[in-house]
Amino acid sequence: MSSNDRVVVLGCGMGGLAVSSLLAERAPSASITIVEQKKIFEFPPSFPLLAMGRREPGKVRRVLSIPKKRKVRLINDRVSSIQTSSKTVKTESERLHYDHLVISMGVDYSPGDVPGLEKYAHQFYDFESAMKLRDALETLENGKLLIGISRLPIKCPVAPYGLALLLQDHFARAKKNVAVEFFSPEPHPAPAAGPVIGKQVERLLASKGIAFHPKVKLSKVEKDKVVFEGKTEIPNDLLIVVPPHKCPSVVVEAGLTDSSGWVPVSPQTLATRFEKVYAIGDVTAIETPHAHVPFLPKSGSFALGQAEVVANNIAMSITGKGERKIWDGTGSCFLEVNRGESAMLRGQFLSNPPRLEFHPARRKWQVEKTKLEEYWMTRRF
């Protein structure tokens, strides 16, 4: 085995699992090691349904394991340091040497950045929080449900809007007198898709009776109310807030981030400024060539496309076969609007202007989303 064959992948979410699987297929001689602290694989796109009682825990999570036929080593451990100068990664139990490093560690949550947020608000971006929200929603019979975004950026930017629509539909079906309102620092929903599509989503909220409060920054959370900069307040009976996101501290300490707080990469190759170090998925900061937003949104769909490019190019480096690929910024996401229908946003986000499509709610898109969940939870392992 040559010294060019050692590949270390940090993180085994959708992006990390995809890049390691593809590499195992295309570079059979490679020594591939995944480091992932969690022992459970989860499917976050289904957490809103979990919180609403429409998915049971076993449908959205499973024991993390790698089939032996893939010849990929999985280390269940915490990454303690990344040293690009010596091309090593330290975990709590061992030191790994790499020739190629792929960082796919996602985001950490920092609710402590907003006073009172952790104490008085629910969220749904991790499994345990979604389960706690589930209990709270079951007991809500009437009043105001307030949903909001505390800070930007967040991963899966349409997810909280989808939850608001699903909950409004849920309470209407249950004939409960619950009013749903939404707040965000964004000027309109899905700003990366531009104002036209943003206004379409905003009109969708309005058609369901969901009041929308844009361009507000959360200052603090108190019992039964939120306070924004400028002292504006909104009372509530139940509060759901997307917590602030931050880059994992070990990535920051390694000097991989820039002033954005995230890992800058080449949009086409996902290469960082360090030799043979790549980053994919939510941990990255990828500048957009247009003026809608400064950076691409954080999306699992992007992570999968990026994994394809990085796996292909590392495999080519190892085997000397094939052609280099570049990522074109293609991605899509589903916006669930009721029990049976989803809208769908799809496009090429790196083109200038971006070529985007918004497909109104249909049963078809809901079926496609369910198929995606089934694929990841059954056939992907």
PELINHU-V517574 format. One record per backbone hydrogen bond with DSSP energy under -1.0 kcal/mol. CO is the residue of the C=O (numbers start at 1). NH is the residue of the N-H. E is the energy in kcal/mol with one decimal. If there is no record, write none. Layout:
<<CO	NH	E> <CO	NH	E>>
//
This chain:
<<2	5	-1.5> <5	31	-2.3> <6	99	-3.0> <6	100	-2.1> <7	33	-2.5> <8	102	-2.6> <9	35	-2.6> <10	104	-2.9> <13	17	-2.4> <14	18	-2.0> <15	19	-2.6> <16	20	-2.0> <17	21	-2.0> <18	22	-2.5> <19	23	-2.0> <20	24	-2.0> <21	25	-1.4> <22	26	-2.2> <23	27	-2.6> <27	30	-2.2> <31	7	-2.9> <32	73	-2.7> <33	9	-3.2> <34	75	-3.2> <35	11	-2.7> <39	64	-2.6> <41	62	-2.3> <43	46	-2.1> <44	47	-2.3> <46	50	-2.1> <47	51	-2.7> <48	52	-1.3> <49	54	-2.5> <50	53	-1.3> <56	59	-2.3> <57	60	-1.4> <60	43	-2.3> <62	41	-3.1> <67	70	-1.8> <68	71	-1.6> <73	34	-3.2> <75	36	-2.5> <75	77	-1.3> <78	92	-1.1> <81	90	-2.6> <83	88	-2.1> <87	98	-2.3> <88	83	-3.0> <89	96	-3.3> <90	80	-2.7> <90	81	-1.8> <94	91	-3.1> <96	89	-2.6> <100	8	-2.4> <101	278	-3.2> <102	10	-3.1> <103	280	-2.4> <108	246	-2.5> <110	113	-1.9> <111	114	-1.7> <114	117	-2.1> <115	221	-3.0> <116	120	-2.4> <117	121	-2.0> <122	241	-3.0> <126	130	-2.3> <127	131	-2.0> <128	132	-1.9> <129	133	-2.5> <130	134	-1.9> <131	135	-1.5> <132	136	-1.8> <133	137	-2.7> <134	138	-1.6> <143	179	-2.6> <144	237	-3.0> <144	238	-1.5> <145	181	-2.4> <146	240	-2.8> <147	183	-2.0> <148	242	-2.7> <156	159	-2.1> <158	162	-2.5> <159	163	-2.4> <160	164	-2.0> <161	165	-2.1> <162	166	-2.6> <163	167	-2.8> <164	168	-2.2> <165	169	-2.2> <166	170	-2.5> <167	171	-2.8> <168	172	-2.1> <169	173	-2.3> <170	174	-2.0> <171	176	-2.6> <176	178	-1.8> <177	143	-1.8> <179	145	-3.2> <180	211	-1.1> <181	147	-2.6> <182	213	-2.9> <183	149	-1.4> <184	216	-2.0> <186	215	-2.2> <190	193	-1.9> <191	194	-1.7> <194	198	-2.1> <195	199	-2.4> <196	200	-1.3> <197	201	-2.1> <198	202	-2.3> <199	203	-2.6> <200	204	-1.7> <201	205	-2.2> <202	206	-2.3> <203	207	-2.3> <205	210	-2.5> <206	209	-1.6> <211	182	-2.7> <213	184	-2.2> <217	229	-2.4> <220	227	-2.7> <222	225	-2.0> <224	236	-2.2> <225	222	-2.5> <226	234	-1.8> <227	219	-2.7> <227	220	-2.1> <228	231	-1.9> <232	228	-3.0> <234	226	-2.2> <238	146	-2.6> <239	122	-2.8> <240	148	-2.3> <242	150	-1.8> <244	110	-2.7> <246	108	-3.1> <248	251	-1.1> <248	252	-1.6> <249	253	-2.9> <251	256	-1.6> <252	255	-2.0> <258	261	-2.1> <262	258	-1.7> <263	285	-2.5> <266	270	-2.7> <268	327	-2.5> <270	279	-2.0> <271	266	-2.2> <274	277	-1.8> <276	101	-2.5> <277	272	-2.9> <278	103	-2.8> <281	284	-1.7> <283	263	-2.4> <286	296	-2.7> <294	288	-1.8> <298	156	-3.4> <299	303	-1.8> <300	304	-1.8> <301	305	-1.7> <302	306	-2.7> <303	307	-2.2> <304	308	-1.7> <305	309	-1.5> <306	310	-2.7> <307	311	-2.7> <308	312	-2.0> <309	313	-2.4> <310	314	-2.4> <311	315	-2.4> <312	316	-2.1> <313	317	-1.8> <314	318	-2.0> <315	319	-3.1> <316	320	-2.5> <329	349	-2.6> <331	347	-2.2> <333	345	-2.7> <335	343	-3.2> <341	337	-2.1> <341	338	-1.5> <342	362	-2.5> <343	335	-2.5> <344	359	-3.5> <345	333	-2.4> <346	357	-3.1> <347	331	-2.3> <348	355	-1.4> <355	348	-2.1> <357	346	-2.3> <359	344	-2.3> <362	342	-1.9> <362	366	-1.1> <363	367	-2.2> <364	368	-2.0> <365	369	-2.0> <366	370	-2.2> <367	371	-2.3> <368	372	-1.8> <369	373	-2.0> <370	374	-2.4> <371	375	-2.5> <372	376	-2.1> <373	377	-2.2> <374	378	-1.4> <375	380	-1.7>>
//
